[in-house]
Amino acid sequence: MFCSGIEGVVLRMYPLREADRLLTIFSLQRGKLTATAFGGARPCSRKRVSTLPFCRARFWLQRRGEYYRVDQAESLEFFPALHQPYLLGYAGYLAELVEGFSPLEEPNPALYRLLVSSLRCLRLCPELVAQSLALKLLRLAGVAPAFNRCSSCQRPLDPNWDRLYFTPPGGLLCSSCYTVPEAPPRALSRGSARLLRALGELPLQKVLTLKAAPATLEETEAAVAALVTFHLGHTPRSLLYLQNLATSSGRPEE
């Protein structure tokens, strides 16, 4: 089977032998694909740039058993700012989320467009962009919790509540519904709950206008990481990389 002009983003690249590459591509038309780019690592190869991670390209593919073969590739968009370690870690996080939640060859145009937009905006505010993509991805998958009410009693978020808790996968718990389960919930401020709701519901351009105190951002990051880890069944490696980077060097100045 020949696939002509498939548009996609390279999520992951594995070296094969001396000059070949095994790619995981998230495409607009066919969803997640695995393809081999023979000779893609050669310095003179026309496929070289197009088969790098996070490159958006057009691919001409041939089906070869379990995988596709990249016959030709045309680079459409590269994100040069992502060569910085901090941004590269967040780009890897986005790619790992999309790869982990996407079955093979199931098109998801909304998620594809969200991924491309997020990569374009990542340098502006990587923390908010990454959390927004994660929450929107969970909504597309039908597993995102609500952040405007208690998941147990269903009462709307009340400014008089003295304390909130968060536990995946259910979401918010008010202090009246709080019990000590096997996995203790995380304390969560009302400001963090409002930010999580905004990140999951607002368009990306409006997400970029949001302001959050460092303590609020740390709470929402922890909540989103817990959700992602719960639904994936493991902690993404890129998230561990970012956590180690933050521990060793601190959060970069805005």
N, C-alpha and C positions, 0 to 999 in steps of 0.2 A: 504494500500500500504506500502510495506517494502522497505526502502532505505538502502543499505548495504555499509558501509565504505565511507560515504560522508565526504570529507575534508572541513573544514571551520574554520573561525575565529569568536569568540564570540564578537559581537559588543556591546551588551548591556545585562545586567542581572538584572531582577527584582525578589526580594524575594516573594515567595508565601507561605502563611501559615507559619508553623514553619520550615519546612525542604525542601520545594520544590522551584524550580527556573524556571522562565519564561525567555527564551533566545531569543535574536535576533542574528541569525548566518548568516554570509555571506559566502556562500560555493562556491567551485570551480565548482562543477557539476550542481548545481541547483539555484545559486544566493542567494538572501535573503530569509531566512526561519524564522518562529517563532516556537519554540519548548519548551515543558515542560519537565524539568528534575526532576522527582519525587524522593525525597530523596537526591537531589544533594547538599544540604547544610549540611548534616550530616557529622560530623568529620570523620567517618569511611567509608564514601561513596567513591567508586572508581570513581564516576563522579565528585567529589568535585573540583579538580584542573582543569579538562577539561572544566568545565562550568563557570570558572572565566572570566571576561572581558579581551580581547586581547590575550587569549590563542588560539593557533592553535591546532586543534585536529581532530581526525577522529570519526565521529558519526554514530551510527547505529540507524535509526529512523523508527518509525511506524506512519503512518498517522492516526490521530484521530480527525475527523471533521475539524474544522478550523485550528487546530494546528497539529504539529508533537509531538510525544513522544520520548524522548531519552531513548532507551533501554540499550545502552552501549556507552561508550566514552573512547577514548584512546588519551592521551595528546601527541602531536607531538613537540610542541615548545612553550616555555613560555619566556616572555621578562622581566627578573628580574629588569633591570634598570628602568623600567617604574613605579616603586613604588614611585619615587621622585615626589613631587607635580607638579613641572613645566613640567616634561616629561609626567606625567600622564594626565595633561591637554591637551597636544598636542596629545597624543594617543586618548583621548576622542574626540578631534576635528576631527582626521582622521576617527574615527569610525562614528561620527555623519554625516560627509560628505558622506561617502559611504552609510550609511543607508538612508539618506535623498534623494539621487539621484538614488537609486536603487529600481525599482518596485519589488514586490514579485515574486519569482520563475522565474526570467529571468536571465539565466546564463550570466556572463560577465568575462570570464577567464582573459582577459587583466587587468581589474580593480582588480580582486582578487590577481593576482601576484604583481601588483603595491602596493596594501595595505600591503602584507606580506613584500615586500622589504622595504617599507617605515617604518614599525614598527621595522625592524631589524636595520635600519640606523638612527632612530630617535634621539638616544642619541648623535650622532656625530654633528648634526646641526639641531635642531628641527624646527627653523624658516624656513630655506630653504626647508627642506623636506616636511613640511606641505604645504607651498605655491606651491611647485612643484606638489604634489599630487592633490591639488585643481584645478590647471590649467590643468593638464593632464586629470582629471576627466571631466572637462568642455569640453575639446576637444573630449573625447570619447562620451559625450552627444550631441556634435554638436553645442554647444552654446558659445564656447570660442572666444573672440574677437582677432583680429590681433594686434600685438604690433610693427609692422614694417611699418605702414602707417597710414595716417589719415583716419578715418572711414567715413568721409564725402566726401572729394575731392579725396580720394584714392591715394594721392601723397605719395611716399616712405618717410620714416623718413629722415629728412634733418638736417645735423649738423648746418646749418645756421639758423634754426628756433630758435627764442629767447625764446619761451615758448611753453609748451605742456600742454594739459588738458586731463583728463580721466573721463569718465562717463560710468557707466554700463547701458545697456548691450553692447553698441556700441564699446567702446574702446577709442582709442586716437582721439583727435581733435587738429589740428594745430591752431595757433593763428588767422589765416585768416578765419577759419571756426567757430571759437568760437562765440557763442551767449549766452545769459543768459536764459537758459530754466527754467522749473519749479524746477528741481533739479540741482543746480549749480555744474559744474564739479570740480574735484580736480586738482590742479596744479601738474604736474608730470615732473621730470627732464628727460633728454634724457638717463642718466645712469640708471634710474629706468625702463624706457621703454625697454632698452636693457636687463636688468636683468629679467624682466617679460617674455620677449620672450625666453630667455635661459631657464628659469625655466619650461616653458611649452613644450619646444622642446627637450632639452637635456636628455639623459638617466640619471637615478638617480646617478650613480657613478660619472658622470661628474658634476652633480649639486653640489655634495659634495666638489668639488675642487674650486667652485666659491667663490670669496671674495666680500664683500659688506660693504660699510661704514654704520654706524648706521643710518644716516639720509636716505640713500637710502633704507635700509631694512625697516624702518618705512613707507616710501612711498609705497613700494611694498606690505607690509602687509595690509595697509589701502585699496589699490586698490583691492587686492584679497578678503578681507573681504567684500567690497562693492559688488563685483561680486557674491560671494557666497550668501550673504543676499538677493540680488535682485532675483536670480534664485530659492532659497529655499522659499522665501516669508517671512522669519523671520531670525533674528540673531541667530546662533547656541548658545546654552547655554554654551558649552565648550569654545567658543570664548569669551563670556562675562566673564567667569571664568578666562581665561588667561589675559584678559585686566585688571581685578580687581587685579590679582596677580602681574602684572607688575606695576600697580599704587602703590600698597602697599609696595612692596619689591624691585622694580626696576628690570631691565633685568639682569639675572644671568651673571657673568663673563664668557667669553669664556675660 
